[in-house]
Amino acid sequence: MDLQSLSELTARHSFSSKSDFISKLYLDINEIIVSLENTSDKYFSDDEDKITNYIVNGLSWLGYDASEQTKQVGSVDLTVFTKDRLYKWIGEAKIGYDNSKIFEGLLQLVTRYVKRDENAGLIIYFQKNDARLYFIRWLEYLFGKDWVKYCNRKKNLHLVEPCLGHLKKEDFTQNNQYHYDVVVKKPNGDPIEIRVFFADLYHEPADKSGVSNKSIKNGQAKNKIREYTSAWFNEDFDEKDLKSLFENLKVFLGKDFDPDDIE
Protein backbone atom coordinates (compact mmCIF):
# COMPACT_ATOMS: atom_id res chain seq x y z
CA MET A 1 0.00 0.00 0.00
CA ASP A 2 1.44 3.41 -0.95
CA LEU A 3 1.52 6.43 1.36
CA GLN A 4 -1.39 8.14 -0.40
CA SER A 5 -3.64 5.09 0.04
CA LEU A 6 -2.61 4.81 3.69
CA SER A 7 -3.35 8.49 4.23
CA GLU A 8 -6.82 8.09 2.70
CA LEU A 9 -7.62 5.19 5.02
CA THR A 10 -6.47 6.89 8.20
CA ALA A 11 -8.38 10.04 7.17
CA ARG A 12 -11.59 8.13 7.91
CA HIS A 13 -10.64 7.39 11.50
CA SER A 14 -11.79 10.82 12.70
CA PHE A 15 -13.65 13.79 11.25
CA SER A 16 -13.77 17.48 12.03
CA SER A 17 -17.57 17.53 12.28
CA LYS A 18 -20.68 15.39 11.91
CA SER A 19 -21.42 16.96 8.51
CA ASP A 20 -17.86 16.14 7.37
CA PHE A 21 -18.42 12.51 8.41
CA ILE A 22 -21.78 12.25 6.63
CA SER A 23 -20.48 13.86 3.43
CA LYS A 24 -17.47 11.57 3.19
CA LEU A 25 -19.49 8.48 4.14
CA TYR A 26 -22.05 9.16 1.41
CA LEU A 27 -19.33 9.54 -1.20
CA ASP A 28 -17.80 6.26 -0.07
CA ILE A 29 -21.12 4.40 -0.07
CA ASN A 30 -21.78 5.66 -3.59
CA GLU A 31 -18.38 4.41 -4.77
CA ILE A 32 -19.01 1.01 -3.19
CA ILE A 33 -22.41 0.80 -4.90
CA VAL A 34 -20.71 1.57 -8.24
CA SER A 35 -18.27 -1.27 -7.55
CA LEU A 36 -21.20 -3.52 -6.61
CA GLU A 37 -23.01 -2.69 -9.84
CA ASN A 38 -19.87 -3.56 -11.78
CA THR A 39 -20.07 -7.08 -10.33
CA SER A 40 -23.85 -7.43 -10.66
CA ASP A 41 -23.39 -10.82 -12.32
CA LYS A 42 -22.44 -12.08 -8.85
CA TYR A 43 -25.30 -10.41 -6.94
CA PHE A 44 -28.27 -10.13 -9.32
CA SER A 45 -30.27 -12.80 -7.47
CA ASP A 46 -28.70 -12.78 -3.99
CA ASP A 47 -30.55 -11.85 -0.81
CA GLU A 48 -30.16 -8.44 0.81
CA ASP A 49 -27.96 -9.70 3.67
CA LYS A 50 -25.26 -10.95 1.30
CA ILE A 51 -25.36 -7.74 -0.74
CA THR A 52 -25.21 -5.58 2.39
CA ASN A 53 -22.21 -7.60 3.54
CA TYR A 54 -20.37 -6.37 0.43
CA ILE A 55 -21.03 -2.76 1.45
CA VAL A 56 -20.04 -3.40 5.08
CA ASN A 57 -16.76 -5.02 4.01
CA GLY A 58 -16.03 -2.11 1.68
CA LEU A 59 -16.60 0.46 4.42
CA SER A 60 -14.50 -1.54 6.89
CA TRP A 61 -11.62 -1.72 4.41
CA LEU A 62 -11.81 2.05 3.97
CA GLY A 63 -11.29 2.53 7.71
CA TYR A 64 -14.78 2.84 9.16
CA ASP A 65 -16.05 0.72 12.03
CA ALA A 66 -18.88 -0.88 10.05
CA SER A 67 -21.11 -3.80 10.99
CA GLU A 68 -24.34 -5.48 9.91
CA GLN A 69 -27.35 -6.81 11.79
CA THR A 70 -26.45 -4.73 14.84
CA LYS A 71 -28.79 -5.06 17.81
CA GLN A 72 -30.71 -1.82 18.38
CA VAL A 73 -34.41 -2.33 19.17
CA GLY A 74 -34.19 -5.01 16.50
CA SER A 75 -31.44 -5.73 14.00
CA VAL A 76 -30.17 -2.72 12.06
CA ASP A 77 -28.94 -3.73 8.61
CA LEU A 78 -25.98 -1.36 8.50
CA THR A 79 -24.24 0.55 11.30
CA VAL A 80 -21.21 2.77 10.72
CA PHE A 81 -19.03 4.41 13.37
CA THR A 82 -15.89 6.46 13.06
CA LYS A 83 -12.92 4.68 14.61
CA ASP A 84 -13.00 7.11 17.53
CA ARG A 85 -16.74 6.24 17.98
CA LEU A 86 -17.61 9.92 17.97
CA TYR A 87 -20.06 9.75 15.05
CA LYS A 88 -22.53 7.09 14.03
CA TRP A 89 -24.83 6.43 11.06
CA ILE A 90 -27.36 3.66 10.47
CA GLY A 91 -29.04 2.40 7.33
CA GLU A 92 -31.68 -0.11 6.27
CA ALA A 93 -31.43 -2.15 3.06
CA LYS A 94 -34.24 -3.67 0.98
CA ILE A 95 -34.47 -5.47 -2.31
CA GLY A 96 -36.87 -3.48 -4.49
CA TYR A 97 -39.47 -6.16 -5.14
CA ASP A 98 -42.24 -3.58 -4.92
CA ASN A 99 -43.05 -0.23 -3.30
CA SER A 100 -44.64 -1.80 -0.23
CA LYS A 101 -41.52 -3.85 0.50
CA ILE A 102 -39.31 -0.76 0.30
CA PHE A 103 -41.81 1.21 2.38
CA GLU A 104 -41.55 -1.36 5.17
CA GLY A 105 -37.81 -0.72 5.24
CA LEU A 106 -38.42 3.01 5.67
CA LEU A 107 -40.89 2.33 8.47
CA GLN A 108 -38.40 0.07 10.24
CA LEU A 109 -35.77 2.77 10.03
CA VAL A 110 -37.91 5.74 11.08
CA THR A 111 -40.28 4.21 13.65
CA ARG A 112 -38.03 1.57 15.19
CA TYR A 113 -34.30 2.26 14.88
CA VAL A 114 -33.58 6.00 14.84
CA LYS A 115 -33.56 7.91 18.13
CA ARG A 116 -31.31 10.98 18.35
CA ASP A 117 -30.06 10.47 14.80
CA GLU A 118 -30.15 13.45 12.45
CA ASN A 119 -29.20 11.44 9.36
CA ALA A 120 -29.83 7.86 8.28
CA GLY A 121 -30.04 5.89 5.06
CA LEU A 122 -32.17 3.52 3.02
CA ILE A 123 -30.44 1.44 0.33
CA ILE A 124 -32.59 -0.18 -2.36
CA TYR A 125 -31.24 -3.08 -4.42
CA PHE A 126 -33.04 -3.39 -7.75
CA GLN A 127 -32.52 -6.76 -9.41
CA LYS A 128 -34.86 -6.08 -12.33
CA ASN A 129 -34.57 -3.97 -15.45
CA ASP A 130 -35.23 -0.20 -15.45
CA ALA A 131 -33.87 0.41 -11.96
CA ARG A 132 -34.11 4.19 -12.28
CA LEU A 133 -37.75 3.96 -13.39
CA TYR A 134 -38.60 1.86 -10.34
CA PHE A 135 -36.65 4.24 -8.11
CA ILE A 136 -38.66 7.19 -9.40
CA ARG A 137 -41.88 5.24 -8.96
CA TRP A 138 -40.93 4.55 -5.35
CA LEU A 139 -40.32 8.24 -4.68
CA GLU A 140 -43.63 9.11 -6.35
CA TYR A 141 -45.28 6.48 -4.14
CA LEU A 142 -43.75 8.17 -1.10
CA PHE A 143 -44.42 11.83 -1.94
CA GLY A 144 -47.79 11.09 -3.57
CA LYS A 145 -48.94 9.32 -0.39
CA ASP A 146 -49.87 6.12 -2.20
CA TRP A 147 -48.78 4.42 1.02
CA VAL A 148 -51.97 5.59 2.74
CA LYS A 149 -53.95 2.75 1.16
CA TYR A 150 -51.31 0.25 2.28
CA CYS A 151 -51.33 1.63 5.84
CA ASN A 152 -55.11 1.48 5.99
CA ARG A 153 -54.90 -2.23 5.20
CA LYS A 154 -52.23 -2.70 7.86
CA LYS A 155 -54.17 -0.52 10.34
CA ASN A 156 -51.12 1.60 11.20
CA LEU A 157 -51.92 4.89 9.45
CA HIS A 158 -52.25 6.68 12.81
CA LEU A 159 -48.60 5.83 13.51
CA VAL A 160 -47.25 6.61 10.03
CA GLU A 161 -49.12 9.84 9.25
CA PRO A 162 -47.24 11.96 11.86
CA CYS A 163 -43.92 10.88 10.32
CA LEU A 164 -44.71 11.17 6.61
CA GLY A 165 -47.95 13.13 6.33
CA HIS A 166 -46.16 16.41 5.59
CA LEU A 167 -44.72 15.10 2.30
CA LYS A 168 -46.37 16.57 -0.79
CA LYS A 169 -46.43 15.42 -4.39
CA GLU A 170 -45.26 18.81 -5.61
CA ASP A 171 -42.20 18.62 -3.34
CA PHE A 172 -40.70 15.77 -5.38
CA THR A 173 -38.33 16.87 -8.13
CA GLN A 174 -36.65 14.28 -10.34
CA ASN A 175 -32.88 14.36 -10.77
CA ASN A 176 -30.21 12.26 -12.45
CA GLN A 177 -28.52 11.26 -9.22
CA TYR A 178 -28.44 7.74 -7.81
CA HIS A 179 -29.79 8.96 -4.50
CA TYR A 180 -32.49 11.23 -3.11
CA ASP A 181 -32.69 13.02 0.26
CA VAL A 182 -36.01 12.95 2.08
CA VAL A 183 -36.71 14.80 5.34
CA VAL A 184 -39.25 12.98 7.51
CA LYS A 185 -40.22 13.17 11.16
CA LYS A 186 -39.32 10.74 13.90
CA PRO A 187 -42.07 9.60 16.28
CA ASN A 188 -40.84 12.21 18.79
CA GLY A 189 -41.47 14.96 16.20
CA ASP A 190 -37.84 15.77 15.41
CA PRO A 191 -36.83 15.89 11.74
CA ILE A 192 -34.39 13.41 10.22
CA GLU A 193 -32.88 13.42 6.74
CA ILE A 194 -32.94 10.05 5.01
CA ARG A 195 -30.65 9.54 2.05
CA VAL A 196 -32.20 6.94 -0.24
CA PHE A 197 -29.60 5.19 -2.40
CA PHE A 198 -30.30 2.68 -5.13
CA ALA A 199 -28.14 0.02 -6.75
CA ASP A 200 -28.83 -1.31 -10.24
CA LEU A 201 -28.04 -5.03 -9.93
CA TYR A 202 -30.01 -6.22 -12.95
CA HIS A 203 -28.17 -8.84 -14.98
CA GLU A 204 -29.73 -10.60 -17.95
CA PRO A 205 -27.30 -10.56 -20.90
CA ALA A 206 -28.74 -11.01 -24.38
CA ASP A 207 -25.66 -12.54 -26.02
CA LYS A 208 -25.70 -16.21 -27.01
CA SER A 209 -23.85 -17.55 -23.97
CA GLY A 210 -25.87 -15.36 -21.62
CA VAL A 211 -29.23 -16.44 -23.00
CA SER A 212 -28.32 -20.13 -22.68
CA ASN A 213 -26.72 -19.81 -19.23
CA LYS A 214 -28.69 -21.99 -16.82
CA SER A 215 -27.56 -20.22 -13.65
CA ILE A 216 -28.68 -16.86 -15.03
CA LYS A 217 -32.07 -18.31 -15.97
CA ASN A 218 -32.43 -19.81 -12.48
CA GLY A 219 -31.45 -16.52 -10.87
CA GLN A 220 -33.97 -14.54 -12.89
CA ALA A 221 -36.67 -17.10 -12.08
CA LYS A 222 -35.83 -16.84 -8.38
CA ASN A 223 -36.14 -13.05 -8.57
CA LYS A 224 -39.61 -13.29 -10.12
CA ILE A 225 -40.78 -15.87 -7.57
CA ARG A 226 -39.65 -13.66 -4.69
CA GLU A 227 -41.30 -10.65 -6.31
CA TYR A 228 -44.61 -12.52 -6.65
CA THR A 229 -44.30 -13.80 -3.08
CA SER A 230 -43.78 -10.28 -1.76
CA ALA A 231 -46.82 -9.08 -3.72
CA TRP A 232 -48.89 -11.94 -2.29
CA PHE A 233 -48.04 -11.09 1.32
CA ASN A 234 -48.70 -7.39 0.65
CA GLU A 235 -52.08 -8.30 -0.87
CA ASP A 236 -50.98 -6.85 -4.23
CA PHE A 237 -50.70 -10.08 -6.21
CA ASP A 238 -52.46 -9.96 -9.58
CA GLU A 239 -54.06 -13.22 -10.70
CA LYS A 240 -52.97 -12.53 -14.28
CA ASP A 241 -49.42 -13.27 -13.07
CA LEU A 242 -50.27 -16.84 -12.02
CA LYS A 243 -49.11 -18.30 -15.33
CA SER A 244 -45.82 -16.43 -15.09
CA LEU A 245 -45.40 -17.59 -11.49
CA PHE A 246 -45.73 -21.25 -12.46
CA GLU A 247 -43.47 -20.79 -15.48
CA ASN A 248 -40.75 -19.39 -13.23
CA LEU A 249 -41.29 -22.15 -10.68
CA LYS A 250 -40.76 -24.65 -13.46
CA VAL A 251 -37.47 -22.99 -14.45
CA PHE A 252 -36.26 -22.72 -10.86
CA LEU A 253 -37.33 -26.20 -9.69
CA GLY A 254 -36.50 -28.00 -12.91
CA LYS A 255 -38.09 -28.73 -16.25
CA ASP A 256 -39.88 -31.82 -14.87
CA PHE A 257 -41.76 -29.80 -12.26
CA ASP A 258 -45.50 -30.36 -12.42
CA PRO A 259 -47.91 -28.71 -9.92
CA ASP A 260 -50.02 -31.87 -10.01
CA ASP A 261 -47.12 -33.78 -8.42
CA ILE A 262 -47.44 -31.75 -5.20
CA GLU A 263 -49.69 -33.54 -2.71
C-alpha positions in Angstrom: 0.0 0.0 0.0 1.4 3.4 -0.9 1.5 6.4 1.4 -1.4 8.1 -0.4 -3.6 5.1 0.0 -2.6 4.8 3.7 -3.4 8.5 4.2 -6.8 8.1 2.7 -7.6 5.2 5.0 -6.5 6.9 8.2 -8.4 10.0 7.2 -11.6 8.1 7.9 -10.6 7.4 11.5 -11.8 10.8 12.7 -13.7 13.8 11.2 -13.8 17.5 12.0 -17.6 17.5 12.3 -20.7 15.4 11.9 -21.4 17.0 8.5 -17.9 16.1 7.4 -18.4 12.5 8.4 -21.8 12.3 6.6 -20.5 13.9 3.4 -17.5 11.6 3.2 -19.5 8.5 4.1 -22.0 9.2 1.4 -19.3 9.5 -1.2 -17.8 6.3 -0.1 -21.1 4.4 -0.1 -21.8 5.7 -3.6 -18.4 4.4 -4.8 -19.0 1.0 -3.2 -22.4 0.8 -4.9 -20.7 1.6 -8.2 -18.3 -1.3 -7.6 -21.2 -3.5 -6.6 -23.0 -2.7 -9.8 -19.9 -3.6 -11.8 -20.1 -7.1 -10.3 -23.8 -7.4 -10.7 -23.4 -10.8 -12.3 -22.4 -12.1 -8.8 -25.3 -10.4 -6.9 -28.3 -10.1 -9.3 -30.3 -12.8 -7.5 -28.7 -12.8 -4.0 -30.5 -11.9 -0.8 -30.2 -8.4 0.8 -28.0 -9.7 3.7 -25.3 -10.9 1.3 -25.4 -7.7 -0.7 -25.2 -5.6 2.4 -22.2 -7.6 3.5 -20.4 -6.4 0.4 -21.0 -2.8 1.4 -20.0 -3.4 5.1 -16.8 -5.0 4.0 -16.0 -2.1 1.7 -16.6 0.5 4.4 -14.5 -1.5 6.9 -11.6 -1.7 4.4 -11.8 2.1 4.0 -11.3 2.5 7.7 -14.8 2.8 9.2 -16.0 0.7 12.0 -18.9 -0.9 10.0 -21.1 -3.8 11.0 -24.3 -5.5 9.9 -27.4 -6.8 11.8 -26.4 -4.7 14.8 -28.8 -5.1 17.8 -30.7 -1.8 18.4 -34.4 -2.3 19.2 -34.2 -5.0 16.5 -31.4 -5.7 14.0 -30.2 -2.7 12.1 -28.9 -3.7 8.6 -26.0 -1.4 8.5 -24.2 0.5 11.3 -21.2 2.8 10.7 -19.0 4.4 13.4 -15.9 6.5 13.1 -12.9 4.7 14.6 -13.0 7.1 17.5 -16.7 6.2 18.0 -17.6 9.9 18.0 -20.1 9.8 15.1 -22.5 7.1 14.0 -24.8 6.4 11.1 -27.4 3.7 10.5 -29.0 2.4 7.3 -31.7 -0.1 6.3 -31.4 -2.2 3.1 -34.2 -3.7 1.0 -34.5 -5.5 -2.3 -36.9 -3.5 -4.5 -39.5 -6.2 -5.1 -42.2 -3.6 -4.9 -43.1 -0.2 -3.3 -44.6 -1.8 -0.2 -41.5 -3.9 0.5 -39.3 -0.8 0.3 -41.8 1.2 2.4 -41.6 -1.4 5.2 -37.8 -0.7 5.2 -38.4 3.0 5.7 -40.9 2.3 8.5 -38.4 0.1 10.2 -35.8 2.8 10.0 -37.9 5.7 11.1 -40.3 4.2 13.6 -38.0 1.6 15.2 -34.3 2.3 14.9 -33.6 6.0 14.8 -33.6 7.9 18.1 -31.3 11.0 18.3 -30.1 10.5 14.8 -30.1 13.5 12.5 -29.2 11.4 9.4 -29.8 7.9 8.3 -30.0 5.9 5.1 -32.2 3.5 3.0 -30.4 1.4 0.3 -32.6 -0.2 -2.4 -31.2 -3.1 -4.4 -33.0 -3.4 -7.7 -32.5 -6.8 -9.4 -34.9 -6.1 -12.3 -34.6 -4.0 -15.4 -35.2 -0.2 -15.4 -33.9 0.4 -12.0 -34.1 4.2 -12.3 -37.7 4.0 -13.4 -38.6 1.9 -10.3 -36.6 4.2 -8.1 -38.7 7.2 -9.4 -41.9 5.2 -9.0 -40.9 4.5 -5.3 -40.3 8.2 -4.7 -43.6 9.1 -6.3 -45.3 6.5 -4.1 -43.8 8.2 -1.1 -44.4 11.8 -1.9 -47.8 11.1 -3.6 -48.9 9.3 -0.4 -49.9 6.1 -2.2 -48.8 4.4 1.0 -52.0 5.6 2.7 -53.9 2.7 1.2 -51.3 0.3 2.3 -51.3 1.6 5.8 -55.1 1.5 6.0 -54.9 -2.2 5.2 -52.2 -2.7 7.9 -54.2 -0.5 10.3 -51.1 1.6 11.2 -51.9 4.9 9.5 -52.2 6.7 12.8 -48.6 5.8 13.5 -47.2 6.6 10.0 -49.1 9.8 9.3 -47.2 12.0 11.9 -43.9 10.9 10.3 -44.7 11.2 6.6 -48.0 13.1 6.3 -46.2 16.4 5.6 -44.7 15.1 2.3 -46.4 16.6 -0.8 -46.4 15.4 -4.4 -45.3 18.8 -5.6 -42.2 18.6 -3.3 -40.7 15.8 -5.4 -38.3 16.9 -8.1 -36.7 14.3 -10.3 -32.9 14.4 -10.8 -30.2 12.3 -12.5 -28.5 11.3 -9.2 -28.4 7.7 -7.8 -29.8 9.0 -4.5 -32.5 11.2 -3.1 -32.7 13.0 0.3 -36.0 13.0 2.1 -36.7 14.8 5.3 -39.2 13.0 7.5 -40.2 13.2 11.2 -39.3 10.7 13.9 -42.1 9.6 16.3 -40.8 12.2 18.8 -41.5 15.0 16.2 -37.8 15.8 15.4 -36.8 15.9 11.7 -34.4 13.4 10.2 -32.9 13.4 6.7 -32.9 10.0 5.0 -30.6 9.5 2.1 -32.2 6.9 -0.2 -29.6 5.2 -2.4 -30.3 2.7 -5.1 -28.1 0.0 -6.7 -28.8 -1.3 -10.2 -28.0 -5.0 -9.9 -30.0 -6.2 -12.9 -28.2 -8.8 -15.0 -29.7 -10.6 -18.0 -27.3 -10.6 -20.9 -28.7 -11.0 -24.4 -25.7 -12.5 -26.0 -25.7 -16.2 -27.0 -23.8 -17.5 -24.0 -25.9 -15.4 -21.6 -29.2 -16.4 -23.0 -28.3 -20.1 -22.7 -26.7 -19.8 -19.2 -28.7 -22.0 -16.8 -27.6 -20.2 -13.6 -28.7 -16.9 -15.0 -32.1 -18.3 -16.0 -32.4 -19.8 -12.5 -31.4 -16.5 -10.9 -34.0 -14.5 -12.9 -36.7 -17.1 -12.1 -35.8 -16.8 -8.4 -36.1 -13.1 -8.6 -39.6 -13.3 -10.1 -40.8 -15.9 -7.6 -39.6 -13.7 -4.7 -41.3 -10.6 -6.3 -44.6 -12.5 -6.6 -44.3 -13.8 -3.1 -43.8 -10.3 -1.8 -46.8 -9.1 -3.7 -48.9 -11.9 -2.3 -48.0 -11.1 1.3 -48.7 -7.4 0.6 -52.1 -8.3 -0.9 -51.0 -6.9 -4.2 -50.7 -10.1 -6.2 -52.5 -10.0 -9.6 -54.1 -13.2 -10.7 -53.0 -12.5 -14.3 -49.4 -13.3 -13.1 -50.3 -16.8 -12.0 -49.1 -18.3 -15.3 -45.8 -16.4 -15.1 -45.4 -17.6 -11.5 -45.7 -21.3 -12.5 -43.5 -20.8 -15.5 -40.8 -19.4 -13.2 -41.3 -22.1 -10.7 -40.8 -24.7 -13.5 -37.5 -23.0 -14.4 -36.3 -22.7 -10.9 -37.3 -26.2 -9.7 -36.5 -28.0 -12.9 -38.1 -28.7 -16.3 -39.9 -31.8 -14.9 -41.8 -29.8 -12.3 -45.5 -30.4 -12.4 -47.9 -28.7 -9.9 -50.0 -31.9 -10.0 -47.1 -33.8 -8.4 -47.4 -31.8 -5.2 -49.7 -33.5 -2.7 
